[in-house]
Amino acid sequence: MTTTQVRAACPLDCPDTCALLVTVTDGVATAVKGDPDHPTTAGVLCTKVSRFTERTYHADRLLHPLRRVGKKGEGKFERISWEEALQTIAARLKPIAARDPQAILPYSYCGTMGLVQGESMSSRFFNQLGASLLDRTICASAGATGYRYTVGASIGTDLEQFQNAKLIIIWGGNPIASNLHFWMRAQEAKRNGATLIAIDPYRSLTAEKCHQHVALLPGTDAALALGLMHVLIVEDLLDHDYIERYTVGYDALKQRALEWPPERVAEVCGITATEVVDLARLYGQACRSGEGAAIRANYGVQRVHGGGMAVRNIACLPALTGAWRHPAGGMQLSSSGSFPINRKALQRPDLLKGTPRTINMSTIGDDLLKESSADFGPQVEAVIVYNSNPLAVAPDSSKVAQGFAREDLFTVVLEHFQTDTVDYADIVLPATTQLEHVDTHATYGHLYMMANNAAVAPLGEAKANTEIFRLLAQYMGFDDPCFQESDDALAAKAFDATDARAVHFDWESLKRTGWQKLVMPEAPFAEGGFPTPSGKCELYSEAMALAGLDPLPAYIAPHESQASNPALAARYPLAMISPPARNFLNSTFVNVKSLRAAEGEPHLDIHPDDGAARGIVAGDMVRIFNDRGSFVAKARVTDKARRGLVVGLSVWWKKLASDGKNANEVTSQRLTDMGRAPTFYDTLVEVEKAA
């Protein structure tokens, strides 16, 4: 027996991007473990990724190309050859492209976060084709936009500094489930005497283990941030030197914040004025003491109408208090802007011969049902889905299903398993998993460039995304030499080797070591240097004013709330959020039996008072519904959900739920205030016992 160990990286949509060591015995991956030498992974993996071999060698892996033989949605297929699959796809795409290539749409997101297997050869293919562009908004674009208006780029506190903080505010996230290695640092800080505060409508696993939980109403985070500013200003818990040197717009911000006394904030947020005052004092005094006071904001904050503004408001706090001065202070939303990624070299936008229209992935349900028009452009005639599962993850799911069910829509899906989306495909192409291909990764939770070496040969006839798009380019007649570049050649140009942050990045070296840290200052904004137009933290944003947005921090009520739509709230009085279940990652791993068994079945957490008012007791099957649709789950009556809130941990494959539906039956295609992102947590519903 020959046993080797291969350096790899976790590809999943998670800030941790763990360094992996894959044990391979006689060509078979037998174990996946965390690299103990990698400073952030520290040898620890989440339950999901530690079972990655179970997913790679799953009995249901798609290992051969397939062609649909039943009705769309039935999931009936026959095996075909790669040549037949590629010829069929080219024969369908060529006449569409001859009429108008914008009638062809890619649909992808972060099924892999890899820079090679994500958007490199695929982008080249669609750019050469002239297909519609996809606005990839489904996860983070609202928060990223609000943060960028304020701070300038997705740069923040280094993960490796959080254990040195004396106060950590975890705002809109559940890191025990979705950011484990940050949680390890927070726990170390806690052991060293730090105070941990959770701000979340739901008492999550993380909130239960913090010193304090502020259970505000969904979509009111922006108001809470304004209330904290108010107290900081009134009680002069500010760093006036930092404000004067490194911010713009303080005087205007002060007037806005003074409009938000704790009593007003308490009414909007559904908390007490004392909670607002105490939190502001705790934060301001920690910053004033010179100790690290850090905010770890996550994307739960921004999945509502005013989500971009909420993140912007939170991002003003470290500048007002000078928290950025300390390496363990400031804020982290994402570290992705720290990486000098060479996207132009990977994706080749120069191949475009014009400017195609852009379709928002968050409104795919509506857009697949639109006819051709002067405003919209041509009807979508073909969709190629890769690295995503829109039938499970996109909002307003019944509309998404109607769109993909069109018999005149030609759909190709690259996948590992027969997901909800595969059931609607005309052609299915088997893709490799992370253990079977080469890739390189930036991250959005730490500061290491990562390498992924192929540990085993592709199973069956599976091919890497890059190879599939090389073959599609060949069958479409694309002859640009860029379609011949190997995965190693792509990885070698992923980072700008001339940028000082990448320290003369070298792909061959990175493959051997597995990871390399960027060169970044310990405290990125200790002395200003914000990558904004002014070079300062923009408390007043001229760019927002030019975009037609309020240039100052503000509160924007949810689309679906008593304040915005009292008639709707009277019919559907419960707010619903659908954060990730601990054992799933978006819709990945739902079909792994051991992980699905740990989740059990779809549940809905409902407060005892709300349950009693509806005659619902623990264990009842309940129907959750609004005008868009409904789904069924088992009730868990618990005060983890505050009054007026229900929580459906997600995202289940619909076919694996008892009623063939999931929480996205009731979510909306309405978009956020900025960033054109979805409003998953801006949803009103009613709940009743299921028939």
GILIN-V717429 format. One line per field, one symbol per residue. ss: DSSP state (H for helix, E for strand, - for the rest). psi: psi as a letter, one per 30 degrees, with the letter a starting at -180 (. if undefined). A space follows every 10 residues. Layout:
ss->???
psi->???
This chain:
ss->--EEEEEEE- --------EE EEEEE--EEE EEEE------ ------HHHH -HHHHH---- -----EEE-- ------EEE- -HHHHHHHHH HHHHHHHHHH HHHEEEEE-- ---------- HHHHHHHHH- -EEEE----- HHHHHHHHHH H-------HH HHHHEEEEEE E---HHHH-H HHHHHHHHHH H---EEEEE- -E--HHHH-- -EEE------ HHHHHHHHHH HHHH-----H HHHHHHEE-H HHHHHHH--- -HHHHHHHH- --HHHHHHHH HHHHHHHH-- -EEEEEE-HH HH----HHHH HHHHHHHHHH H-HHH----E EE---HHH-- E-HHHHH-HH H------EEE HHHHHHH--- --E---E--- -EEEEE---H HHH---HHHH HHHH-----E EEEEE----- -HHH--EEEE E--HHH--EE E------EEE EE-------- --E-HHHHHH HHHHHH---- HHHH--HHHH HH--E----H HH----HHHH HHH-EEE--- ---------- ------EE-- -HHHHH---- ---------- -----HHHHH H--EEEE--E ----E--E-- --HHHHHHH- --EEEE-HHH HHH------- EEEEEE--EE EEEEEEE--- E---EEE--E ---HHH---- --HHH----- E------E-- --EEEEEEE- -
psi->kkklkkkakk glikfeikkk jkkkjhgkkf kklkjffkee ehgklleeff geeeeegkfg kkglklkkfa lkffhkllkl leeeeeeeee eeeeeeeeej fffkkkjlbh ekgkfefcid eeeeeeeeeg lklkjiffeg feeeeeeefe felikakkeg fefglfkkjj jhlifeeghe feeeeeeeee fgglkkkkjk fkileeefgl ekkjilkkgg eeeeeeeeee eeeeghhlje eeeeeglkge eeeeeeeffi leeeeeeefh aleeeeeeee eeeeeeeefg lkjkkjklff eghleheeee eeeeffefee fgfffkegab kkekgeffki kieeeefiff fkgajllkkk ffgeeeeffk lkleeeakkk fkkjklglif fefklheeee eeeffkfgkk kkkklelile eefglekkkk lllffglkll kllgfahkkk kjkkellkkb gklleeeefe eeeeffgkgk ffgfkleeee efgekjffkf ffhhkkeeee eefflkkljk lejfhehbhk hlefglkjek jeeeefgglk flklkjllej leeeieeefe eifkkklilk kegljbgkff gjeeeeeefd lklkkkkeee eefggklkfk klkklaffal lklkkjjkge klkgkljjka jkkefglegg laffffllgl llelfhllhe gikkllklkk .
